[in-house]
Amino acid sequence: MIIGDNMSKEKEIVEEKDVKKNDTKEEHNEFKRIGEAIFNRLREYKFLILLEVIVFVLLFLLIPRFIFEVHPYIWWTLFVIFTIVPTVIFYKKETFKRLQIIVALPVMYLLILTVLRSAILMELYGISSRGNLDPTPVWIDVLFVAIIIVFFQYIGIIAVDLINKRKEKKKKK
C-alpha cells in the first residue's frame, strides 16, 4: 500500500505540474494576443501618434527655447498656431479621420507626463494658469492642457471640413 500511495502521489504531482505549465502557456498566449492587438492599434494610429509627438515638441520643447518669460498672449498665440497647423497638414493628407483625433488625448497626456518634472512646469503654467502659480496638482493641469490641445485640434479639423464644404458648394454653382 505504501508503494501504491507513493505512486499515486507522484502521478498527482506530475499532473499538477502539467496543469501549471498549461496555465502559463495559456496566460502567455493571452498576453501575446493582447500585445498583438495593442501593436495593431498603434500601427493603425501611427500618423496620429506622430502628429501628437510633433505638436508636443513644438509646444513644450521649441517654444521654451525662444521665450524665457511667461507672457500669456504670446503663449496662447503660439499654442494655437503650433497646435492647429500640424493637425491641419496631417488631416489634409488624410492620415486619419475626424473623430480619431480623440485618440490623441491619452497620447498627449502620456507624452506630457513623461517629462513633467524635468522640462515643462513653466510651459504648463503658461498655458493653463496665465503665468501664475496655481494650487491645483500638476497632473490635473496636464489633463486640462491635454484636453485643450485635443480640443483645438478638433476645432481645426472642423474648420477644414467647413471650408471644404463651402468650396464644394461654390463649385456646384
Sequence and secondary structure as in RCSB ss.txt:
>XXXX:A:sequence
MIIGDNMSKEKEIVEEKDVKKNDTKEEHNEFKRIGEAIFNRLREYKFLILLEVIVFVLLFLLIPRFIFEVHPYIW
WTLFVIFTIVPTVIFYKKETFKRLQIIVALPVMYLLILTVLRSAILMELYGISSRGNLDPTPVWIDVLFVAIIIV
FFQYIGIIAVDLINKRKEKKKKK
>XXXX:A:secstr
 HHHHHHHHHHHHHHHHHHHHHHHHHHHHHHHHHHHHHHHHHHHTHHHHHHHHHHHHIIIIIHHHH  S  HHHH
HHHHHHHHHHHHHHHHHTTSS GGGGGGHHHHHHHHHHHTHHHH HHHHHHHHSTTS  SS HHHHHHHHHHHHH
HHHHHHHHHHHHHHHHHHHHHH 
